[in-house]
């Protein structure tokens, strides 16, 4: 059974942890519940941290030369206070692998936060990111960052968890400061990385080969941005097909003609969205066990995060490849 590191995740405190919503509520969240045994959560509510009470008057982002964060009922402008808190909080944050944020929040929302015309005009004129989320995206944009609402989409949830546990593993590799450890990390993630982007995988491979005999820190300075670039978007189904064909190629001499044809048929069904990727991987896993491929047994592609977090439900919503 694979050993997984414990990722560190900053989470909006209103998700399962405390009654800190503007209306005094706590939001039940299945994703947080499932992750708790496997993740170290760091709960935070930026609005409470800057001194706003619970419950509290609504705060909004309003349009202007620069967006402002205001509390219309009290007339208080919270822009500078929130920016200072966000910058200070993130500056003291160490060893974090990801963020799970409350969607549509004027502080924590990543994508679809409403921008209002003005303090006294409630007309919505656009969408933006919350003030806290903006600083996260600016300073830690390469980490695993997602909104709780979007995790109902299977593709986005799988990508978030895959990236989160991969980055936690990478963090441990960096701490060891051994080239061999980095090379082993790259080797066991070969097919996972191939599913994301073969071209970037090649660049990463050239980096860990270290033909110029750079020291560990210099190699990491090149490798880490490539890793973040590689995992910036979910892997596409066509890429998974390519990886599965590569893996099946290991067994081309051992398999019967009927087994090969049956597997190709299964891949076609996956392409046509008639079966999930897990059905294809199940067959490959059986072959790995049957033919005792030690190299493939080490590949994280088959289990990028703990099996207890696997959930096949899918809302069908969410921008999976945007």
C-alpha positions in Angstrom: 0.0 0.0 0.0 1.3 3.4 -1.0 2.5 5.9 1.7 1.0 9.3 1.4 2.3 12.5 3.0 -0.1 14.7 4.9 -0.9 17.8 2.8 -1.3 21.2 4.6 -4.4 23.0 3.4 -5.6 26.5 4.3 -9.4 26.3 4.4 -12.2 28.9 4.9 -13.2 28.5 8.5 -16.9 28.6 7.7 -16.6 25.3 5.9 -17.2 22.8 8.7 -15.0 24.5 11.3 -16.9 27.4 12.9 -20.0 29.5 12.8 -18.3 32.5 11.2 -20.4 33.3 8.1 -21.9 36.8 8.0 -25.2 35.3 9.1 -23.6 33.3 11.9 -23.8 30.0 10.1 -21.4 27.1 9.5 -21.5 25.4 6.1 -21.5 21.6 6.1 -19.1 20.4 3.4 -18.7 16.7 2.4 -15.3 17.3 0.7 -13.8 18.7 4.0 -15.4 15.9 6.0 -13.8 13.2 3.7 -10.4 15.0 3.7 -10.1 15.5 7.4 -8.4 12.2 8.3 -5.8 12.7 5.5 -5.1 16.4 5.5 -3.9 19.0 8.0 -6.3 21.9 7.7 -5.4 25.5 8.7 -8.8 27.2 9.1 -9.1 31.0 8.6 -11.8 33.6 8.2 -10.3 36.8 6.9 -13.4 38.8 7.8 -13.3 37.7 11.4 -9.5 38.2 11.5 -9.8 41.9 10.7 -12.3 42.4 13.5 -15.7 42.0 11.9 -18.2 40.4 14.2 -20.5 37.4 13.9 -23.1 37.9 12.7 -22.1 41.0 10.7 -23.4 43.4 8.1 -22.7 42.3 4.5 -19.5 43.5 2.8 -19.2 44.0 -1.0 -16.7 44.7 -3.7 -17.5 47.9 -5.6 -16.2 49.1 -8.9 -13.8 51.9 -9.4 -10.3 52.8 -10.7 -9.3 50.1 -8.1 -11.8 47.7 -6.6 -12.8 48.5 -3.1 -14.1 46.3 -0.2 -16.8 48.1 1.7 -19.6 47.5 4.2 -22.5 49.5 2.8 -24.6 49.6 6.0 -21.8 51.2 8.0 -20.0 53.0 5.2 -16.7 51.4 6.3 -14.0 50.9 3.7 -12.1 47.7 4.5 -9.8 47.6 1.5 -6.5 48.5 3.1 -7.2 46.5 6.3 -8.0 43.3 4.3 -5.0 43.7 2.0 -2.7 44.1 5.0 -4.1 41.1 6.7 -3.9 38.9 3.6 -0.3 39.9 2.8 0.7 39.4 6.5 -1.0 36.0 6.8 0.4 34.6 3.6 3.9 36.0 4.4 4.1 33.9 7.5 2.6 30.8 5.9 5.1 27.9 5.5 4.9 24.4 4.1 1.4 24.8 2.7 0.3 22.7 -0.3 -3.1 24.1 -1.1 -6.2 26.2 -0.4 -9.9 25.3 -0.2 -12.0 28.4 -0.2 -15.6 29.5 0.1 -17.0 30.3 -3.3 -18.6 33.7 -4.1 -17.2 35.3 -0.9 -16.0 38.9 -1.3 -12.8 37.8 0.5 -12.4 34.1 -0.4 -14.1 33.6 -3.7 -11.8 32.7 -6.6 -13.9 33.4 -9.7 -17.5 34.5 -9.5 -17.5 37.2 -6.8 -20.0 40.0 -7.7 -18.7 43.5 -8.3 -21.2 46.2 -7.6 -21.6 49.6 -9.3 -21.0 51.6 -6.1 -21.6 51.7 -2.4 -25.1 53.0 -2.8 -26.0 51.2 -6.1 -26.5 47.5 -5.9 -26.3 46.9 -9.7 -23.9 44.1 -10.5 -21.4 45.3 -13.1 -18.9 42.3 -13.2 -17.2 39.4 -11.6 -13.8 39.2 -9.8 -11.8 37.3 -7.2 -12.2 38.0 -3.5 -9.5 40.2 -1.8 -8.0 37.3 0.2 -8.2 34.9 -2.8 -6.4 37.5 -5.0 -3.4 37.6 -2.8 -3.4 33.7 -2.7 -3.4 33.5 -6.5 -0.7 36.2 -6.7 1.7 34.7 -4.1 0.8 30.9 -4.3 -0.8 30.5 -7.7 1.1 27.3 -8.4 -0.4 25.4 -5.4 -3.6 23.3 -5.4 -6.3 26.0 -5.1 -10.0 25.4 -5.4 -13.5 26.5 -4.3 -15.7 24.2 -2.3 -18.6 24.4 -4.8 -16.5 23.3 -7.7 -15.3 20.1 -6.0 -18.7 18.6 -6.7 -17.4 18.2 -10.3 -15.5 14.9 -10.6 -12.8 16.1 -12.9 -12.0 19.2 -10.8 -12.1 17.2 -7.6 -9.8 14.5 -9.0 -7.4 17.2 -10.3 -7.4 19.1 -7.0 -6.6 16.0 -4.9 -4.0 14.7 -7.3 -2.2 18.0 -7.3 -2.5 18.4 -3.6 -1.0 15.1 -2.7 1.7 15.4 -5.4 2.8 18.8 -4.1 2.8 17.4 -0.5 5.1 14.6 -1.7 7.3 17.2 -3.6 7.5 19.3 -0.4 9.0 16.3 1.5 11.5 15.7 -1.4 12.6 19.3 -1.2 13.2 19.0 2.6 15.5 16.0 2.0 17.7 18.0 -0.4 18.9 14.9 -2.2 19.2 14.7 -6.0 18.4 11.0 -5.9 15.2 11.7 -4.0 14.1 14.2 -6.7 15.0 11.7 -9.4 12.9 9.0 -7.7 10.0 11.5 -7.3 10.1 12.2 -11.0 10.4 8.5 -11.9 7.4 7.4 -9.9 5.3 10.2 -11.3 6.3 9.7 -14.9 2.9 8.5 -16.2 0.9 10.9 -14.0 2.9 13.8 -15.5 2.6 12.4 -19.0 -1.2 12.6 -18.6 -0.9 16.3 -17.8 1.6 17.4 -20.5 4.2 15.2 -22.3 6.2 18.2 -23.5 6.6 19.6 -19.9 7.4 16.1 -18.7 10.3 16.0 -21.1 11.7 19.4 -19.8 11.4 18.2 -16.2 13.2 15.0 -17.1 16.1 17.0 -18.7 16.2 19.1 -15.5 16.5 16.1 -13.1 19.1 14.5 -15.4 21.2 17.5 -14.3 23.9 17.2 -17.0 25.3 20.5 -15.9 26.0 19.2 -12.4 24.0 22.0 -10.7 23.5 21.9 -7.0 20.1 20.7 -5.6 18.7 24.2 -5.0 19.5 25.3 -8.5 17.8 22.2 -10.0 14.7 22.8 -7.8 14.5 26.5 -9.0 14.0 25.2 -12.5 12.0 22.0 -11.7 9.4 23.5 -9.4 7.9 26.1 -11.8 7.7 23.4 -14.4 5.8 21.2 -12.0 3.3 24.0 -11.3 2.9 24.7 -15.0 2.4 21.0 -15.7 -0.5 20.7 -13.2 -2.1 24.1 -13.8 -5.1 22.4 -15.5 -6.8 19.0 -15.3 -5.5 16.3 -17.6 -7.7 15.7 -20.7 -9.3 12.4 -21.6 -7.2 12.1 -24.8 -4.1 12.4 -22.7 -5.3 9.6 -20.4 -5.9 7.4 -23.5 -2.3 8.0 -24.6 -0.9 7.1 -21.1 -3.0 4.0 -20.9 -1.8 2.8 -24.3 1.8 3.4 -23.2 1.3 1.3 -20.1 -0.5 -1.5 -22.0 2.6 -1.6 -24.3 4.5 -3.1 -21.4 2.5 -6.3 -21.8 2.2 -6.6 -25.6 4.2 -9.8 -25.6 2.3 -11.5 -22.8 -1.3 -10.6 -23.8 -3.4 -12.6 -26.1 -4.9 -11.1 -29.3 -8.3 -11.2 -27.6 -7.1 -9.4 -24.5 -5.5 -6.6 -26.6 -8.7 -6.2 -28.7 -10.9 -6.1 -25.6 -8.6 -3.4 -24.0 -8.8 -1.3 -27.2 -12.6 -1.6 -27.1 -12.6 -0.5 -23.5 -10.4 2.6 -24.4 -13.0 3.4 -27.1 -15.8 3.2 -24.6 -13.8 5.6 -22.3 -13.3 8.0 -25.2 -17.0 8.0 -25.9 -17.7 8.6 -22.1 -19.5 5.3 -21.7 -17.1 4.0 -18.9 -15.0 5.9 -16.4 -11.2 6.0 -16.4 -11.2 3.8 -13.3 -12.5 0.9 -15.5 -9.5 1.2 -17.8 -7.1 1.5 -14.9 -8.6 -1.5 -13.2 -7.6 -3.7 -16.2 -4.1 -2.2 -16.3 -3.7 -2.8 -12.5 -4.7 -6.4 -12.9 -2.0 -6.8 -15.6 0.6 -5.1 -13.4 -0.2 -7.6 -10.6 -0.4 -10.6 -13.0 3.0 -9.9 -14.7 4.7 -8.4 -11.6 5.9 -5.2 -13.1 7.9 -3.6 -10.3 8.3 -0.3 -12.2 4.6 0.1 -12.8 3.8 -0.9 -9.3 5.6 2.3 -8.2 3.6 4.6 -10.6 1.5 7.2 -8.8 -0.8 7.3 -11.8 -2.7 4.4 -10.5 -3.3 5.9 -7.1 -2.4 9.6 -6.9 -4.2 10.1 -3.6 -5.7 7.8 -0.9 -8.4 5.5 -2.1 -10.6 6.6 0.8 -11.0 10.0 -1.0 -12.1 8.4 -4.3 -15.7 9.4 -5.0 -17.4 8.7 -8.4 -20.3 11.1 -8.0 -20.3 14.1 -10.4 -22.5 17.2 -10.5 -21.6 17.6 -14.1 -21.0 21.3 -13.3 -17.7 23.2 -13.3 -15.2 24.4 -15.9 -13.0 21.4 -16.0 -10.5 22.5 -18.6 -10.7 26.3 -18.2 
